[in-house]
Amino acid sequence: MTSLPPEVAETTTRYLELIDKVLPDQVVGLYLTGSVPLGDFHPASSDIDGVVVVAEPMTEVAAVRSVHEELPAKPAFDVTYLTAEDLAVAPDPSKPVVFTLDGVFKEAPYGGPVSPVLWSELARQSLAVRSAPGLTIHDDHQALVDFTRANLTSYWTPSFDQLEAAVADKPGDEVLPDWILPWVVLGVPRLHALLATGNIISKTAAGEHALTTFPTWTGLITRSLTHRSGHPQHFTIADAKSAVPYGREVVTTALAL
């Protein structure tokens, strides 16, 4: 197995020790997705994302909740509990799902993080901490493309409308929480890159993609990349106001692909 960052190795090792005690023989696989297998993990800003493959649908919810409560709060350990049978077919957003978000244990009556993106990440570029024998994952590229397009219109377009309204009457020199702008500026070009190249890429790679594709916004993109690399930047309302037309350009261009 590829060497894990120390924080990831510590959390995943502790998790498996604890979960195997409360659910013996039930966790048959643990796969990391997101920034870790993409080589873009930053302890100060990244989560540990992944999928826990269980032998049977999750029923011992209280026991699993207690395990997650014993794990480090940061980096957040964000996983979705699924069976091999779930993963062998198209994702079903109508089924109940158990997962963690920002390290907080959740039960959703439907959906949760279940989507073609998670399935494709798992199939294409996950990192096995514990391998589930014979695991087959339903990776439907057209479903991934359709989901991405829908996300651009249902999530990102209204998000930029909301951002514009939120900052409209605020002074340009007001300082923002430092995570907001990098999350936006590096997040939306990931979807553009997927539609342009067919590949799921990291936030850093998305920023590099944006530098080439949207050079008008080089300053904002470069500062967001610098912040992600571990060199904090100060972002203001003026930056947020610039991020709105940038984001809309990325969305419009992506939907035209």
Secondary structure, DSSP 8 states (H G I E B T S, - for coil): -----HHHHHHHHHHHHHHHHHSTTTEEEEEEETTTTTT---TTT--EEEEEEESS----HHHHHHHHHTS-SSS-EEEEEEEHHHHTS---TTS-EEEEETTEEEEESS-TT-SHHHHHHHHHH-EEEE--TT------HHHHHHHHHHHIIIIIHHHHHHHHHHHTTS-TT-B--TTHHHHHHHHHHHHHHHHHHS----HHHHHHHHHHH-GGGHHHHHHHHHHHTT-----BHHHHHHHHHHHHHHHHHHHT-
